[in-house]
Structures are given as C-alpha cells and as structure tokens.
C-alpha cells in the first residue's frame, strides 16, 4: 500500500505554486523587514518622490488579487506610454507586502528590464524603497548578477519593465531565464516563481503568453486623470505624417533636392506658427546621413541655424542629457538633432518643446514608432502646443490593438517579434513562448494557426537531444533520431546552414534562428539538429538545437 502511494505521489502533476514554509524566526525577521520597506514607501510618498496615484493603486491591487490564484505564474500589464507604470510597480510591492496571505523575503523581490540603460536603473532606483534598490537590473547585468542572485531562491517576485526589448528567443531575457531554471514548469511552480510584466507594446510576447493557459494572465492599466496619449494627440490634430528630410540615395550618391526642399518647407510652415522660441527635436539617420540632414536644414531654413547635435542613447549622461537642454528657455528657435535611441523609458521635459520629428523609414516598425518620440511626448505634463511628426498609420494600428486588448490578430502590426501572414498576426518567438518550457503544453490551435513556424528544442548536450527525441518525437517520426556530431580539431562544432562560401563553420544561436525554416522546406527530413553558440568565442555557451515541423493535433509536443 505504501509503495502505491509513493508512486502516485511521484507521478502527480503539480498545477499550482507551492507555498514555501518558514520557521517562526524567519517569519518574524520577514515581518520586520516588511515594516521597514513599507515605511520607506510611505516616506517617499510623503516627501513627493514616489506618489502612488489612484489608477496605479487600483491596478497594483488587482495584480496582487490575481496572484491569489496560485496557478498563475505570469501576469502581463498593458499600460500606455508614460501612464505611470513605475508607480504601479511600487504599488505592487506595497500591496503584496500588506496582504496578510502573502509572506515574502524582501531580498526575493526583483525589478529587471531587457533595456540596456544605466539611466533607467538610476531613475528606477531613485523612486524605489532603498531595501529594493540593489536588486534592480538592466540588460547588462541579467546574465551574470541577476542569475547568480536568483537561481537558488524560492518564493520570488520578478517585475519586468519594457518587456518588448530583447524579447526574442535567442536574446538576453531568454538566456537569463534559461540559466535561472525558469524554462521548467515544475521548477516555476515548486519554487513559487511569480512574474509581472509591463509594456505599452507587447508585440509577440502577448501572443505567446495567451498560450500559457491557466498559468498566464493579462491586465490593461487605466491611465489617470489628465493623461494625454498618442490617440488624443492624433485626435486633436497634433500629429502629422513624417517625411524624408535627408533625401540621400546610397546607390547613386545623390540627394533628391526637390523632395527635401518641399518636406523641409512644410516643416518650416509649422515652425513659423510659434510666436515664442521653441525646441525642435529631429531624429536623424545614423552615419553621414546625420550631417546631411543638418546641412539640409541649414540650406532650406537658415545658414545661421541654432542647434545641438546629440548622439543620444540609453547610456547618455552628463552634458549630453537632453533634458539639461530642454529645461532652459530658448532665446530663439533651437534644433536638437539626435540619433540612435531615445525610444522608450525616457521622459522628456516639455515646457518649451514645440516640434518633434521622427526619422522617416520606408518600412516603419510600428512598436518602435509608437514607443519612441511620439511616445515620449505623452503623459501628464502635456504643454498643449507641441506637435509630432511620425507614422500616423502606426498610431492607428496601435489604437485598434489597444481597444481590442491585443486580441484582434487581424491587424498588420510590424515589430521585431511579430509577423503578419494570411491576414493573421503571429508571434515569431519570444522568451514567453510556452514551447520553451518543459512541461508546458502548446495548444494544437496555435500550431494550426502558424503551421510554417517550426518547434525549436534547445539542449545543452547531444544526450539531452537523444532523450528528447525518444520521449517526444520518436512516436511521431520513428527512426533513431539525429546523428551524433563531433567537434573539429579546434574543439568547435561546425554546421552548414546555406550556400555561402563560409557555410561550414561554428554558428551563433542568432544565425540558426534566422535559418530555422530553411531545411524543413527543402529537405524530406522533417527535423534537423544544429550545434550553435550563444557566444562564438566561448565554447561553454554551446547548445544543440533540434528543429522540427509541428504536427497538428499532437498532444505530446511541448
């Protein structure tokens, strides 16, 4: 009788997060730490540094309430740009600690982002209670510091900001979660791992999360009173279609002078409507096109152009902080030419801001466009006079997606982690992909909807590949599985991925992901194994990917 009970226990499938038991002393210490954090949050509210507004309080309370359902592992929060997501994060910490049904060590609360930005770290730390600040990590610290700190912990709360950044299956968030053991459903549930994600543009991450079943949830955050978003800016006639201010043809080396002249004159008509001096922010292309845009503006507006040229990015600090310029009232119309980032997270000072002009592209990324300059113009501090040149269609598509709760997949949204095919919108594979998680089933409906997207199983060793093939694939395909590969004389595993002259050589995970469908389309073999490296210069980052066609109505695939 006892043996049968033991066997039943071993085979029992865990479906809910397991509560971690603590001793009386541990509980007392956690209660004391909790009091300190709550007092820090209260003091920050009293001195005006981090006020939690009503909409943030409402959203954070709802998140904590949803976490009472112990089947839920991951909750995604959809919030419009600059609507107060950081305040909501503080509210989550406060309300989770105040909830008498929860008990969590303070050192098990994390705030992370795939964004590479020291400025984001500084801004977030400034608003968070001191007890949380050392566990705020951006992309550069995820794969080492974050993983080392979290991988052995139980009863964890991870808050992720800007989840659309570095979200692909081969990028940093995936690598960090994989090294932390988060791609095993049993590990997530047995160790009580809780994830709360924040973004304005979820892109492919939300379509992957929708296949988590009872373990995933999404929630729309309401903006507070006085909020001005990109939809309102468009409705009020303060958004215009951007155009090419560069006009340079790389093939011919010639600038289309007539095109540029017309586009800049149109911009100048808007500038002349301002009676007071304003700042005009213009994002330029990179490289020599940055200088071409500046010279074009001098030629068609004024040779005596008063301007700043900033190579502004997420690491910029000191004298290159754009807000140090924007906070000074201009004496005459002043142009700020920026290149590279300033696409999300950064808040612009708006009092003297007049015109913001996004860089023109022929095939705009809807997500990047929505998050970038027009997104930086949203929030609770609208000056009522600034106008924005961007891709209007991106905002219109975003509004349709937002109104549908991102459930309308008939909208042709262009981003790094989505594709639009046969009038349907799909994820191209993100760190939220449930097929990456051992023990997490993927619905046959998903496979049917996106039948040209292969399944990718990532293994550390060839023995792991063999075990996976026998368990999951042999009942479908038969045979013995992939042939065992041997390294070359330098200890590297090489592979052939195409017809280029250097086709047989060590490959990166990014290279393999790019060609994941190639052999499945040209060969009769329904699967293929590729050795590849996260870092081509580090043999220890070796992985073996087995890629195969999904089989419709096959319940055994994971």
PAFIPA-493896 format. One line per field, with one value per residue (C-alpha): residue number from 1; x, y, z. Coordinates in nm, 4 decimals. Each point is the difference from the previous one (the first is absolute). Layout:
! PAFIPA-493896
fimi: NUM,...
c1: X,...
c2: Y,...
c3: Z,...
END
This chain:
! PAFIPA-493896
fimi: 1,2,3,4,5,6,7,8,9,10,11,12,13,14,15,16,17,18,19,20,21,22,23,24,25,26,27,28,29,30,31,32,33,34,35,36,37,38,39,40,41,42,43,44,45,46,47,48,49,50,51,52,53,54,55,56,57,58,59,60,61,62,63,64,65,66,67,68,69,70,71,72,73,74,75,76,77,78,79,80,81,82,83,84,85,86,87,88,89,90,91,92,93,94,95,96,97,98,99,100,101,102,103,104,105,106,107,108,109,110,111,112,113,114,115,116,117,118,119,120,121,122,123,124,125,126,127,128,129,130,131,132,133,134,135,136,137,138,139,140,141,142,143,144,145,146,147,148,149,150,151,152,153,154,155,156,157,158,159,160,161,162,163,164,165,166,167,168,169,170,171,172,173,174,175,176,177,178,179,180,181,182,183,184,185,186,187,188,189,190,191,192,193,194,195,196,197,198,199,200,201,202,203,204,205,206,207,208,209,210,211,212,213,214,215,216,217,218,219,220,221,222,223,224,225,226,227,228,229,230,231,232,233,234,235,236,237,238,239,240,241,242,243,244,245,246,247,248,249,250,251,252,253,254,255,256,257,258,259,260,261,262,263,264,265,266,267,268,269,270,271,272,273,274,275,276,277,278,279,280,281,282,283,284,285,286,287,288,289,290,291,292,293,294,295,296,297,298,299,300,301,302,303,304,305,306,307,308,309,310,311,312,313,314,315,316,317,318,319,320,321,322,323,324,325,326,327,328,329,330,331,332,333,334,335,336,337,338,339,340,341,342,343,344,345,346,347,348,349,350,351,352,353,354,355,356,357,358,359,360,361,362,363,364,365,366,367,368,369,370,371,372,373,374,375,376,377,378,379,380,381,382,383,384,385,386,387,388,389,390,391,392,393,394,395,396,397,398,399,400,401,402,403,404,405,406,407,408,409,410,411,412,413,414,415,416,417,418,419,420,421,422,423,424,425,426,427,428,429,430,431,432,433,434,435,436,437,438,439,440,441,442,443,444,445,446,447,448,449,450,451,452,453,454,455,456,457,458,459,460,461,462,463,464,465,466,467,468,469,470,471,472,473,474,475,476,477,478,479,480,481,482,483,484,485,486,487,488,489,490,491,492,493,494,495,496,497,498,499,500,501,502,503,504,505,506,507,508,509,510,511,512,513,514,515,516,517,518,519,520,521,522,523,524,525,526,527,528,529,530,531,532,533,534,535,536,537,538,539,540,541,542,543,544,545,546,547,548,549,550,551,552,553,554,555,556,557,558
c1: 0.0000,0.2796,0.1821,-0.3157,-0.0422,0.3618,-0.0335,-0.3156,0.1809,0.2901,-0.2287,-0.2219,0.0063,0.0360,-0.2335,0.0346,0.2790,0.1190,0.0082,0.3414,-0.0018,0.1995,0.1020,-0.1415,0.3304,0.0080,-0.3557,0.0796,0.3049,-0.2065,-0.2679,0.2647,0.1486,-0.3478,-0.0661,0.3206,-0.0910,-0.3554,0.1316,0.2446,-0.2857,-0.2133,0.2821,0.0589,-0.3704,0.0019,0.2983,-0.1448,0.2738,-0.2188,-0.3712,-0.2251,-0.3000,-0.3501,0.0292,0.3329,-0.1484,-0.2960,0.2174,0.2533,-0.2781,-0.1547,0.3388,0.0418,-0.3548,0.0686,0.3129,-0.2274,-0.0725,0.3037,-0.0286,0.1092,0.3720,0.0122,-0.2156,0.0497,-0.0987,-0.0824,0.0453,0.0088,0.3301,0.0809,-0.3233,0.1697,0.1364,0.2788,-0.2506,-0.1989,0.3116,0.0451,-0.3686,0.0456,0.2794,-0.2025,-0.3233,0.1689,0.1780,-0.3194,-0.1978,-0.0223,-0.0203,0.3463,0.3399,0.3130,0.3633,0.0822,0.3166,-0.2222,-0.1612,0.1609,-0.0540,0.1680,-0.0080,0.1379,0.0820,0.3709,-0.0205,0.1914,-0.2364,-0.2997,0.1760,0.0684,-0.3553,-0.1574,0.2259,-0.0749,-0.3708,0.0212,0.0432,0.3671,-0.0526,-0.0839,0.2588,0.2854,-0.2212,-0.0782,0.1723,0.0153,0.1108,0.3742,-0.0374,-0.2607,0.2057,0.2474,-0.1009,-0.3745,0.0331,0.2541,-0.2186,-0.3293,0.0622,-0.0115,-0.2862,-0.3595,-0.3049,0.1118,-0.1729,0.1513,-0.1265,0.1113,-0.0133,-0.0028,-0.0424,0.0010,0.3753,0.2428,-0.3042,0.0969,0.0600,0.3754,0.0413,0.0977,-0.3251,-0.0352,0.3648,-0.0332,-0.3243,0.1411,0.3104,-0.2202,-0.1995,-0.3242,-0.0687,-0.1307,-0.3604,0.0654,0.2838,-0.2187,-0.2842,0.2068,0.2069,-0.2971,0.1347,-0.2251,0.0582,-0.1699,0.0761,-0.0502,-0.0121,-0.1901,0.0640,0.0130,0.0555,0.0579,0.0312,-0.3760,-0.0877,0.2397,-0.1408,-0.3537,0.1070,0.0974,-0.3532,-0.0773,0.3613,-0.0145,-0.2133,-0.0135,-0.1368,-0.0490,0.1065,-0.2238,0.1716,-0.0746,-0.1767,0.1847,0.1773,0.0695,0.0885,0.0845,-0.3660,-0.1019,0.2877,-0.1160,-0.3647,0.0893,0.1867,0.3430,0.1483,0.1232,0.1426,0.3771,0.1998,0.3559,0.2232,0.3186,-0.0731,0.3327,0.0088,0.2795,0.0149,0.0385,0.1600,-0.2457,-0.2341,-0.3519,0.0045,-0.3592,-0.1400,0.2021,-0.0819,-0.3753,0.0086,0.2067,-0.2130,-0.3068,0.1702,0.1001,-0.3630,-0.0824,0.3039,-0.1068,-0.3329,0.1759,0.0262,0.2344,0.3377,-0.0296,0.2115,-0.0268,0.1213,0.0893,0.1145,0.2423,0.1343,0.3338,0.3378,0.0651,-0.3756,-0.0132,0.2178,-0.1908,-0.3259,0.1646,0.1428,-0.3409,-0.1612,0.2640,-0.0554,-0.3775,-0.0669,0.2998,0.3760,0.0196,-0.1775,0.0036,0.0249,0.1378,0.1174,-0.0283,0.0896,-0.2607,-0.0451,-0.1077,0.3451,0.0285,0.0626,0.1698,-0.0108,-0.1662,-0.3189,-0.2600,-0.2106,0.2857,-0.0561,-0.3786,-0.0343,0.1668,-0.2363,0.1292,0.0762,-0.0866,-0.1243,0.2510,0.0456,0.1153,0.1190,0.0149,0.0978,-0.0177,-0.2352,-0.2410,-0.2709,-0.1518,0.0235,0.1423,-0.2294,0.0436,-0.0334,-0.2779,-0.0494,0.1909,-0.0428,-0.1534,0.0558,0.1202,0.0926,0.0565,0.2482,-0.1734,0.0270,-0.1563,-0.1103,-0.0672,0.0081,-0.3413,0.1134,0.3172,-0.1905,-0.2703,0.2509,0.2485,-0.0369,-0.3796,-0.0051,0.2422,-0.2450,-0.2823,-0.0733,-0.1434,0.2074,-0.1250,0.0697,-0.2933,0.2090,0.2557,-0.0571,0.1443,0.1080,-0.0087,-0.1638,-0.3723,-0.0956,0.2048,-0.2081,-0.3244,0.1014,0.1039,-0.3355,-0.1831,0.2201,-0.0383,-0.3796,-0.0142,0.2248,0.2510,-0.2358,-0.0772,0.2632,-0.1243,0.2013,0.3270,0.2261,0.3699,0.2519,0.3117,-0.1999,-0.3134,-0.0837,-0.3128,-0.0875,-0.3239,-0.1763,0.1045,0.2456,0.2393,0.2898,0.3330,0.1221,0.0718,0.1257,-0.3692,-0.0400,-0.1537,0.1650,0.3303,-0.1271,0.0311,-0.3382,-0.1969,-0.2321,-0.0500,-0.3496,-0.0557,-0.1926,0.3195,0.1864,-0.2824,-0.0115,0.3716,0.0845,0.3129,0.1700,0.2122,0.0410,0.3473,0.1277,0.3223,0.2252,0.3331,0.1318,-0.0567,-0.1100,-0.2776,-0.0977,-0.0175,-0.2168,-0.2356,-0.0254,-0.0854,-0.2554,-0.1728,0.0835,0.0564,-0.3707,-0.0633,0.2956,0.1444,0.3661,0.2999,0.0105,0.2845,0.3502,0.2531,0.2345,0.3716,0.2010,0.2761,0.3706,-0.0456,-0.2723,-0.2837,-0.3148,-0.0578,-0.3096,-0.1253,-0.2892,-0.0037,0.1830,0.2542,0.3710,0.0493,-0.2974,0.1824,0.1168,-0.1071,-0.3351,-0.1698,-0.3471,-0.1184,0.1221,-0.1812,-0.3196,0.0066,0.0154,-0.2220,-0.2427,0.2531,0.0580,-0.3573,-0.1101,0.2697,0.0573,-0.2218,0.1318,-0.2621,0.2615,0.3608,0.2546,0.2354,0.2897,0.0336,0.1514,-0.1482,0.3509,0.2097,0.3185,-0.1096,-0.0231,-0.1906,-0.3034,-0.0535,-0.3606,-0.1584,-0.3231,-0.2382,-0.2469,-0.3023,-0.3353,-0.2935,-0.2556,-0.3624,-0.2089,0.3041,-0.0523,0.3496,0.1927,0.1450
c2: 0.0000,0.2448,-0.0651,0.0822,0.3239,0.0923,-0.0732,0.2074,0.2862,-0.0147,0.0042,0.2757,0.3018,0.3217,0.2711,0.2779,0.1957,-0.1734,0.2045,0.0253,-0.0824,0.2182,-0.0340,0.2331,0.1906,0.0389,0.1285,0.2541,0.1254,0.0327,0.1923,0.2407,0.0493,0.0527,0.2810,0.1748,-0.0163,0.1217,0.2925,0.0854,-0.0011,0.2156,0.2518,0.0200,0.0758,0.2630,0.1867,-0.0173,-0.2159,-0.3005,0.0645,-0.2959,0.1454,-0.1452,-0.1779,-0.1519,-0.1099,-0.1577,-0.1883,-0.1216,-0.1221,-0.1959,-0.1610,-0.1127,-0.1325,-0.2045,-0.1472,-0.1582,-0.2502,-0.2219,-0.1461,0.3358,0.0392,0.2941,0.3158,0.2515,0.3633,0.2089,0.3702,0.2925,0.1868,0.2249,-0.0972,-0.0811,-0.3529,0.0664,0.1188,-0.3170,-0.2093,0.1726,-0.0620,-0.3726,-0.0221,0.1944,-0.1922,-0.3382,0.0625,0.1326,-0.3068,-0.2225,-0.3140,0.0688,-0.0274,0.0627,0.0802,0.3528,-0.1318,-0.2099,0.3005,0.1044,0.2676,-0.0694,0.1105,-0.1163,0.3648,0.0838,0.3268,0.1239,0.2959,-0.2343,-0.1616,0.3387,0.1285,-0.3198,-0.0173,0.3620,-0.0802,-0.3394,-0.0650,-0.0402,-0.3617,-0.0896,0.2099,-0.2515,-0.2512,0.2261,-0.1358,0.1088,-0.2105,0.0244,-0.1591,-0.2683,-0.2967,0.0145,0.2047,-0.0616,-0.3717,-0.0590,0.1806,-0.1682,-0.3530,-0.1772,0.2020,-0.0988,0.2253,0.2654,0.3049,0.1299,0.3244,0.0544,0.3397,0.0662,-0.3693,0.0613,0.0732,-0.2941,-0.2280,-0.2453,-0.3643,0.0416,0.3245,0.1024,-0.0478,-0.3545,-0.0817,0.1320,-0.1848,-0.3172,0.0142,0.0700,-0.3182,0.1762,-0.2130,-0.2878,0.0215,-0.2199,0.2296,0.3093,-0.1517,-0.1839,0.3140,0.2398,0.2219,0.2977,0.2275,0.3335,0.1538,0.3632,0.1483,0.2373,-0.2078,-0.3710,-0.1112,-0.3774,-0.0494,0.0271,-0.2532,-0.2454,0.0678,-0.0660,-0.3644,-0.0417,-0.1045,0.0317,0.1019,0.3330,0.3118,0.3507,0.3254,0.3454,0.2923,0.3075,0.3401,0.2556,0.3390,0.2540,-0.2585,0.0860,-0.2943,-0.0410,-0.0694,0.3384,0.1765,-0.1480,0.0849,0.3631,0.0436,0.0180,-0.2939,0.0295,-0.2512,0.0047,0.0328,-0.0401,0.2882,-0.1646,-0.0975,-0.1769,-0.2944,-0.2362,-0.1690,0.3194,0.2182,0.2769,0.2028,0.0538,0.3774,0.0603,-0.2617,0.1302,0.3647,-0.0682,-0.2050,0.2526,0.2934,-0.1855,-0.0397,0.3662,0.1066,-0.1668,0.1549,0.3494,-0.0397,0.0247,0.3537,-0.1023,-0.1772,-0.3778,-0.3135,-0.2139,-0.3580,-0.1852,-0.3611,-0.0573,-0.3126,-0.1299,0.0426,0.2817,0.0471,0.1743,0.2813,0.0033,0.0745,0.2858,0.1474,-0.0319,0.1927,0.2736,0.0226,0.0248,0.1744,0.2077,-0.0171,0.1481,-0.3006,-0.0133,-0.3683,-0.2814,-0.3269,-0.2873,-0.3641,-0.0766,-0.3538,-0.1910,0.0364,0.3725,0.2079,0.3228,0.2856,-0.2215,-0.0444,0.1512,0.1298,0.2253,0.1847,-0.0171,0.1505,0.3250,0.2449,0.0519,0.3532,-0.0954,-0.3068,-0.2728,-0.3314,-0.3175,-0.2679,-0.3411,-0.3423,-0.3529,-0.0587,0.2090,-0.2508,-0.1067,0.0583,0.3554,0.2845,0.3292,0.3415,0.1647,0.3620,0.1489,-0.2914,0.0971,-0.2529,-0.3600,-0.1675,-0.3768,-0.1450,-0.1075,-0.3658,-0.1827,-0.2978,0.1375,-0.2211,0.0755,-0.0862,0.2109,0.2899,-0.0024,-0.0244,0.2561,0.3765,0.0210,-0.2355,0.2267,0.2855,-0.1728,0.0127,0.2361,0.3096,0.0852,0.3647,0.0187,0.1378,-0.2590,-0.1891,-0.3310,-0.1250,-0.3782,-0.2891,0.0591,-0.3512,-0.1464,0.1960,-0.1037,-0.3661,0.0332,0.1486,-0.2921,-0.2494,0.1839,0.0195,-0.3754,-0.0833,-0.1214,-0.2834,0.1190,-0.1889,0.1266,0.3227,0.0163,0.1069,0.0147,-0.0663,-0.2029,-0.2872,-0.0122,-0.0901,0.0520,-0.2807,-0.1120,0.2931,-0.1261,0.1373,-0.2470,-0.0039,-0.0855,-0.1436,0.1782,-0.0963,-0.0477,-0.2829,-0.2895,-0.2566,0.0988,-0.1093,-0.3670,-0.1291,0.2877,-0.1300,0.1953,-0.0061,-0.1622,0.3138,0.2027,-0.2434,0.0031,0.3794,0.0299,-0.3253,0.1335,0.0790,-0.2953,-0.1218,0.0611,-0.2091,0.1352,-0.2492,0.0226,-0.3366,-0.2527,-0.2534,0.2422,0.0215,-0.3799,-0.0214,0.2660,-0.1731,-0.3356,0.1513,0.2561,-0.0568,-0.3696,-0.0844,0.2466,-0.0379,-0.3415,-0.0781,0.0537,0.3788,0.2369,-0.1358,0.0801,0.2869,0.0326,0.3201,0.1068,0.0059,0.3280,-0.1400,0.1847,-0.1489,0.1270,-0.0067,0.0761,0.2450,0.1154,0.0543,0.2601,-0.0685,-0.0075,-0.2267,-0.2705,0.1727,0.0618,0.1804,0.2322,-0.0618,0.3113,-0.1428,-0.3283,0.1777,0.2027,-0.3164,-0.2176,-0.0715,-0.0546,-0.3758,-0.0748,0.1465,-0.1505,-0.3444,-0.3029,-0.0364,0.1545,0.0963,0.1091,0.0516,0.2987,0.0634,0.3734,0.2442,0.2940,0.1507,-0.1224,0.0712,-0.2037,-0.3786,-0.0352,0.1710,-0.2987,-0.1102,-0.2659,0.1075,-0.2579,0.1654,-0.1768,0.0584,0.0227,-0.2753,0.1114,-0.1669,-0.1522,0.0345,-0.1209,0.2985,0.2522
c3: 0.0000,0.0891,-0.3301,-0.1982,0.1888,-0.0660,-0.3711,-0.0225,0.1699,-0.2444,-0.3034,0.1335,-0.2308,0.1959,-0.1314,0.2586,0.1630,0.3177,0.3196,0.1607,0.3700,0.2419,0.3633,0.2635,0.0111,-0.3785,0.0022,0.2697,-0.1913,-0.3194,0.1871,0.1313,-0.3481,-0.1407,0.2488,-0.1095,-0.3707,0.0597,0.2041,-0.2802,-0.2521,0.2308,0.0498,-0.3768,-0.0454,0.2752,-0.1430,-0.3521,-0.1509,-0.0842,0.0270,-0.0789,-0.1844,-0.0034,-0.3356,0.1098,0.3316,-0.1793,-0.2472,0.2564,0.2314,-0.2865,-0.0779,0.3609,-0.0005,-0.3139,0.1597,0.2615,-0.2756,0.0493,-0.3499,-0.1410,-0.0644,-0.2401,-0.0161,-0.2811,0.0636,-0.3068,0.0700,-0.2421,-0.0325,0.2973,0.1826,0.3318,-0.0162,0.2529,0.2600,-0.0607,0.0626,0.3356,0.0680,-0.0709,0.2573,0.2583,-0.0498,-0.0208,0.3311,0.1599,-0.1054,0.3068,-0.2153,-0.1452,0.1612,-0.2046,0.0834,-0.1155,-0.1663,-0.2294,-0.1722,-0.3304,-0.2637,-0.3355,-0.3639,-0.3330,-0.0694,0.0147,0.1897,0.3019,-0.0017,0.0405,0.2969,0.1626,-0.0573,0.1313,0.3068,0.0852,0.0266,0.1707,0.3745,0.0969,0.1033,-0.3634,-0.1844,-0.0157,-0.1836,-0.2951,-0.3105,-0.3629,-0.2960,0.0624,0.3443,-0.0687,-0.1199,0.2900,0.3057,-0.0236,-0.0767,0.2753,0.2512,-0.0837,-0.1257,0.3387,0.1502,0.0690,0.0416,-0.2470,-0.1526,-0.3242,-0.1529,-0.3614,-0.1690,-0.3782,-0.0847,-0.3759,0.0198,-0.0506,-0.0084,-0.2750,0.0844,-0.0513,0.1927,0.3515,0.1938,-0.1335,0.0763,0.3555,0.0699,-0.1506,0.2205,0.3024,-0.0697,-0.0932,-0.3093,0.2083,0.1160,0.3039,0.1064,-0.0374,0.2025,0.2610,0.0665,0.0010,-0.2813,-0.0790,-0.3012,-0.0707,-0.3413,-0.1091,-0.3491,-0.2247,-0.3120,0.0862,-0.3612,-0.0192,0.3770,0.0537,-0.2704,0.1620,0.3475,-0.1276,-0.0407,0.3673,0.0873,0.3728,0.0742,-0.1884,0.0322,-0.1505,0.1397,-0.1523,0.2158,-0.0101,-0.0336,0.2691,-0.0292,-0.2134,-0.2127,-0.3647,-0.2229,-0.3649,-0.0824,0.1459,-0.1779,-0.3301,0.0677,0.0816,-0.3293,0.1624,-0.1892,-0.3600,-0.2467,0.0039,-0.3218,-0.1209,0.1140,-0.1282,-0.3600,-0.0496,-0.2422,0.1036,-0.3406,-0.2014,0.2663,-0.0922,0.2236,-0.1313,0.0455,-0.1119,0.2407,0.2933,-0.0747,-0.0047,0.3207,0.1931,-0.1201,0.1286,0.3386,-0.0021,-0.0468,0.3331,0.1690,-0.1100,0.1806,0.3386,0.1348,0.2825,-0.0468,0.0142,-0.0162,-0.3130,0.0487,-0.3201,-0.0064,-0.2853,-0.1649,0.1264,-0.1683,-0.2464,-0.0552,0.3387,-0.1365,-0.3299,0.1834,0.1908,-0.3212,-0.1670,0.2851,-0.0271,-0.3749,0.0039,0.3341,0.1061,-0.0359,0.3482,0.1495,0.3794,0.0878,0.2133,-0.1520,0.2456,-0.0398,0.2623,0.1277,0.3089,0.1610,-0.0522,0.3093,0.1037,-0.2518,-0.2623,0.2031,-0.2308,0.2894,0.1135,-0.3273,0.0000,0.3494,-0.1099,-0.1716,-0.3562,-0.1196,-0.3583,-0.1820,0.0841,-0.1776,0.1716,-0.2420,0.1635,-0.1240,0.1358,0.2938,0.2124,-0.0924,0.3318,0.3750,-0.0253,0.1072,-0.1880,0.1652,-0.2025,0.1110,-0.2941,-0.2368,-0.3342,-0.2796,0.0127,-0.3289,-0.0244,-0.2501,-0.3192,-0.1040,-0.2942,0.2111,0.3490,0.3070,0.1539,0.3519,-0.0132,-0.1572,0.2682,0.2848,-0.1307,-0.0465,-0.0070,0.3005,0.1847,-0.0565,0.1876,0.3727,0.2593,-0.0851,-0.3492,-0.0853,-0.2412,-0.2879,-0.1109,-0.3248,-0.1174,-0.3420,-0.0138,-0.1854,0.0523,-0.1084,0.2883,0.2526,-0.1705,0.0096,0.3631,0.0953,-0.1636,0.1837,0.3301,-0.0269,-0.0671,0.2958,-0.2615,-0.0877,-0.3529,-0.1992,-0.3362,0.0322,-0.2004,0.2886,-0.0921,0.2787,0.0734,0.1530,-0.2149,-0.3579,-0.2037,-0.2398,-0.1612,0.1710,0.3443,0.2552,0.1653,0.2414,-0.1626,0.3314,0.3290,0.3438,0.0924,-0.2518,0.2004,-0.2292,0.1624,0.3421,0.0884,0.1126,-0.1525,-0.2712,-0.3223,-0.1445,-0.3378,-0.0962,0.0247,-0.2225,-0.2514,-0.0108,-0.0664,-0.1735,-0.1714,0.3323,0.1180,0.3551,0.1451,0.2917,0.1496,0.1778,0.1788,-0.1188,-0.2776,0.2610,0.0968,-0.3680,-0.0184,0.3122,-0.1349,-0.3373,0.1533,0.2389,-0.2210,-0.3669,-0.0625,0.0408,-0.2839,-0.2356,0.0884,-0.0708,0.2232,0.0009,-0.0997,-0.0609,0.2705,-0.0917,0.0789,0.0524,-0.2400,0.0804,0.1882,0.2234,-0.1775,-0.1472,-0.3533,-0.2125,-0.3494,-0.0264,-0.3601,-0.3241,0.1098,-0.0387,0.3757,0.0560,0.2034,0.3183,0.3608,0.0149,0.2468,0.1400,-0.1852,-0.3321,0.0553,0.1001,-0.3210,-0.2150,0.2207,-0.2886,-0.2811,0.0152,0.0959,-0.3322,-0.2239,0.1527,0.0471,0.3562,0.2315,0.2612,0.0286,0.2795,0.0085,0.2411,0.0723,0.2478,0.1899,-0.0134,-0.2900,0.2000,0.3019,-0.0447,0.3274,-0.1592,-0.2330,-0.0579,-0.2199,-0.1661,-0.1419,-0.2374,-0.1410,-0.1598,0.2423,-0.0383,0.0206,0.2697,0.1663,0.3734,0.0952,-0.1319,0.2425
END
